[in-house]
Amino acid sequence: MVNLTLHVLSRPDVNRLPVIVQNLGLEYDEKVLPSIRNEVLKAMVAQFNADQLLTERPHFSALIRDSLIRRAKDFNIVLDDVTITHLSYGVEFSRAVEQKHVAQ
């Protein structure tokens, strides 16, 4: 299991604000952002193995950012910044790495 924390800075597309409020309501960001964030993260994490998440973190981060920007645009939301602020592995993976080091 991988634990990721993202920092996302968003704003509505001001030219589409009436459409956003009509379709999504005033809490548009609370309705849309969590679901697209989870959707994109699951899809991106599935494309990388545990080692690649660390060794290719800039590439992984760029893919997440680009995918989130595209998905948010479907809802007329502009993402100004998307940053991975925390990446860690679950207990099982950490134990396996530790056991591997002890065995060597």
N, C-alpha and C positions, 0 to 999 in steps of 0.2 A: 504494500500500500504506500502511496505517495501522498504527502500532505503539502499543499500549496496555498500560499496566501498571496492574493493580488491586491494591488492598489490601483483603483480605476477612478480617473477623473473624467466626469461626463457632464454634458449639458444638452439641452434640447436644441434642435435645429430651429432657430427663431422664426424662420420663414414658414415652417410647418407646425408651429405651436398650436394653432386652432385644431388641426387634424390630430395631433398628439393628445390634446386634452379631450377631444371628442371620442377618440377610439380607446384611449388608455386611462384617461382621468388624470388628476393632479399628481398622483403617486406613480406616474409612468415608470420612473427609474426603479422603484421598489418592485414593480410588477415584471419588468422586462430584464433588467440586468442580472439578477441572480440566476434565472433560467438559462440565458444565453451564456453566461460565464460557466456554469456547470456543463452545459452542452459542449462548448469549445474545449474546456479543460479535459474532459473525458476523451474526446476525439484526439486531441494532441498528445496526451500522455500515452494513449494506446499505440502511437506511432514510434515510441522511443523505448529502449530498455533502460534499466536503472543506471547503468554506466553512462549512457548517452545523455541522460538528463543532466548530469554534472559536466561531462566533457563538452557537450554541445549546447550548453545553457544559453549562450547568446542567440544561437539559431532557434532553439526551442522557444525562447522568450519572444523573438521576432514573429514566429509563426502564430503564437497566441495573440500577440498584439494585433497583427494583421487580420486574423480571423474574427476577433472580437469587434474590431472597427467595422468590418464588413457586415457582421450580423446586426450590430447596433444601428447601422445606417438603414437597415430594413425597417426599423421602428422610428426613424427620424431622430435618432439620438447620436450626438457627436461625442466621440471619445478623444479627449485631448492627451491623455496619458494612461498607459497600462504598463505596470511594472510588477515583476515577481519580487515580493519582499521577503518571502520565506519559502524554502524548499527543504523538506526532510522526508525520511523514509520511516515506514512503520517499524514496530518492534521486531517482527519476524525477520525483516531484511537486515536490520542492524545486528541482530544475533547471528545471522548467517555470515555476515562479513567478519564479525568478531571471531567466530569459530574458525573461519578460514585462516585468519591471521595467526591464531593460536596453533593451528595444525601445521603451519609453515614454520 
